[in-house]
Amino acid sequence: MTLTELRYIVAVADEKHFGRAASRCFVSQPTLSIGVKRLEDELGVTLFERSKTGVHLTALAEQLVEKARNILQDVDSFKDLSDQVKDPFLAPLRIGAIYTIGPYLFPSLLPALKSRQPRLKLFIEESFTGTLRHMLKKGQLDAIIIALPFTEPDVEVQPLYQEPFEVLLPENHPMTRQPAISPDSLSSDQVLMLGEGHCLRDQVMDVCPALARRAKDGNTLVTEGSSLETLRHMVASGLGLTVLPASAAGLENYAPGYLVTRPFTQPEPSRTVALAWRKQFPRMEAIDLLIDVISKQVGPQINAHHQSA
């Protein structure tokens, strides 16, 4: 039994005519007839009743032809998948990003990738670092965008760009009179932070040790929020100040008179945004494109915006 013979019987069933079926399969009628007879002999059944009025399927043939049709569809799907693997930009690329990167990176990244490689489609996931790590190892994601440090066996990690932190304040806050803010000066203000589980929280604590001590002591001057957007709204409401990555500190969604950003004093604290993927991932052309677009186009845009703020 061969796939060619299955294609023959499906063609005969559809055309109800051996000559037209042969033309559809691009073979001579005797070749097709021999193939159908060979399959009938192997199965030990008669698939088609031939008469002067045409070709008719036997009752058993209807079931076998339907099964053959499903098999051929699966084979075609298998070939399509093989073609997608051979073409690194044909199949969707499944990308994950942590909550504090994805919403601010993807709006610039997606059109930039579309411009460079129109065929590439993306499947997007946002979550915590631990969840993305698990999904990457299980093959549910092809690459993840995270903040360093990040290590995992059998996973490659490529730094993409440095992103500075900024202080976001209500416009009437006394610190707005300073051109740059020292991390030590945050020790006595109401500071809004992300809750446990966000790697950004740990990074901010690292650059502002006084905040770490206050949070550890349960100091009420440190208030937690569930997302960066929530923190921005809380700052706009006058509940305190917060520390955000430069990409998340934009003021464009607020009317004048609510929010102000200030850089930190030098050396300016920052985080390293990186891409991670499995070492055996076969579509490295897609990974290389992703690295190139983020590191050379999107990352510099973030830093340029920070410098002009």
Residue pairs with C-beta under 8 A, 6 or more apart in sequence:
1 39
1 42
1 43
2 35
3 71
3 72
3 75
4 35
5 35
5 36
5 38
5 39
6 39
6 68
6 71
6 72
7 25
7 72
8 21
8 25
8 32
8 35
8 36
8 39
9 36
9 39
9 47
9 48
9 61
9 64
9 65
9 68
10 65
10 68
10 69
10 72
11 21
11 22
11 24
11 25
11 32
12 18
12 21
12 32
12 36
12 48
12 55
13 57
13 61
13 62
13 65
14 21
14 24
15 21
15 24
16 54
16 55
16 56
17 54
17 55
18 29
18 32
18 33
18 36
18 50
18 55
19 29
21 32
22 28
22 29
22 31
22 32
22 33
25 32
36 47
36 48
39 47
40 46
40 47
43 64
45 58
45 60
45 61
45 64
46 58
46 61
47 57
47 58
47 60
47 61
47 64
47 65
48 55
48 56
48 57
48 58
48 61
49 55
49 56
49 57
49 58
57 65
81 91
83 90
84 90
84 91
85 91
85 282
85 283
87 119
88 282
88 283
88 284
88 285
88 286
89 117
89 119
89 120
89 285
89 286
89 289
90 119
91 283
92 121
92 122
92 123
93 120
93 121
93 122
93 123
93 142
93 143
93 283
93 286
93 290
94 122
94 123
94 125
94 140
94 141
94 142
94 143
95 122
95 123
95 124
95 125
95 141
95 142
95 143
95 144
95 145
95 290
96 124
96 125
96 126
96 127
96 132
96 135
96 136
96 141
96 143
96 144
96 145
97 105
97 106
97 124
97 125
97 126
97 132
97 144
97 145
97 146
98 126
98 127
98 128
98 129
98 132
98 145
98 146
98 147
98 199
98 200
99 126
99 127
99 128
99 198
99 227
99 228
100 147
100 194
100 198
100 199
100 200
100 228
100 245
100 248
101 145
101 146
101 147
101 245
101 247
101 273
102 124
102 126
102 145
103 126
103 228
103 229
103 248
104 245
104 247
104 248
104 302
105 145
105 247
105 273
105 294
105 298
106 124
108 297
108 298
108 301
109 293
109 294
109 298
110 122
112 293
112 297
112 298
113 120
113 122
113 289
113 290
113 293
114 120
116 289
116 293
117 289
120 286
120 289
125 132
125 135
125 141
127 135
128 197
128 198
128 199
129 146
129 147
129 150
129 199
130 197
132 141
132 144
132 146
133 144
133 150
133 152
135 141
135 144
136 142
136 143
136 144
136 152
136 155
136 276
136 277
136 278
137 152
137 155
137 278
139 278
142 277
142 278
142 281
142 283
142 286
142 287
143 275
143 276
143 277
143 281
143 287
143 290
144 275
144 276
144 277
145 160
145 273
145 274
145 275
145 276
145 294
146 199
146 273
146 274
146 276
147 199
147 200
147 203
147 271
147 272
147 273
147 274
148 157
148 159
148 271
148 272
148 273
148 274
150 157
150 274
150 276
151 157
152 276
154 278
154 279
154 280
155 276
155 277
155 278
155 279
156 276
156 277
156 278
156 279
157 274
157 275
157 276
158 274
158 275
158 276
158 291
159 272
159 273
159 274
160 272
160 273
160 274
160 275
160 291
160 294
160 295
160 299
161 272
161 273
161 294
161 295
161 298
161 299
161 300
161 302
161 303
162 270
162 271
162 272
162 273
162 299
162 303
163 245
163 246
163 247
163 270
163 271
163 272
163 273
163 299
163 302
163 303
163 306
164 245
164 246
164 263
164 264
164 268
164 269
164 270
164 303
164 306
165 203
165 204
165 207
165 243
165 244
165 245
165 246
165 264
165 268
165 269
165 270
165 271
166 243
166 244
166 245
166 246
166 249
166 261
166 262
166 263
166 264
166 306
166 309
167 175
167 181
167 186
167 241
167 242
167 243
167 261
167 262
167 263
167 264
168 231
168 232
168 235
168 241
168 242
168 243
168 244
168 249
168 259
168 260
168 261
169 175
169 176
169 235
169 241
169 259
169 260
169 261
169 262
170 235
170 236
170 238
170 241
170 258
170 259
170 260
171 257
171 258
171 259
171 260
172 238
173 241
173 260
175 181
175 185
175 189
175 241
175 262
176 260
176 262
178 262
179 262
180 262
180 263
180 264
180 265
180 266
181 262
181 263
181 264
181 265
182 264
182 265
183 207
183 208
183 209
183 210
183 264
183 265
183 269
184 208
184 210
186 208
186 210
186 211
186 241
186 243
187 210
187 211
187 214
188 221
189 221
189 240
189 241
190 221
190 223
190 239
190 240
190 241
191 211
191 214
191 221
191 222
191 223
191 240
191 241
191 242
191 243
192 222
192 223
192 224
192 225
192 231
192 234
192 235
192 239
192 240
192 241
192 242
193 201
193 204
193 211
193 215
193 222
193 223
193 224
193 225
193 231
193 242
193 243
194 200
194 201
194 224
194 225
194 226
194 227
194 228
194 231
195 201
195 224
195 225
195 226
200 228
200 245
200 271
203 271
204 211
204 243
205 211
205 212
205 215
206 212
207 243
207 264
207 269
208 243
208 269
211 222
214 221
214 222
215 222
223 234
223 239
223 240
225 231
225 234
225 242
228 244
228 248
231 242
231 244
232 242
232 244
232 248
232 249
232 259
234 240
234 242
235 241
235 242
235 259
236 254
236 258
236 259
245 271
246 302
246 303
246 305
246 306
246 309
247 302
247 305
249 261
249 309
250 305
251 258
251 259
251 260
251 261
261 309
263 306
263 309
273 294
273 299
275 287
275 290
275 291
275 294
277 287
281 287
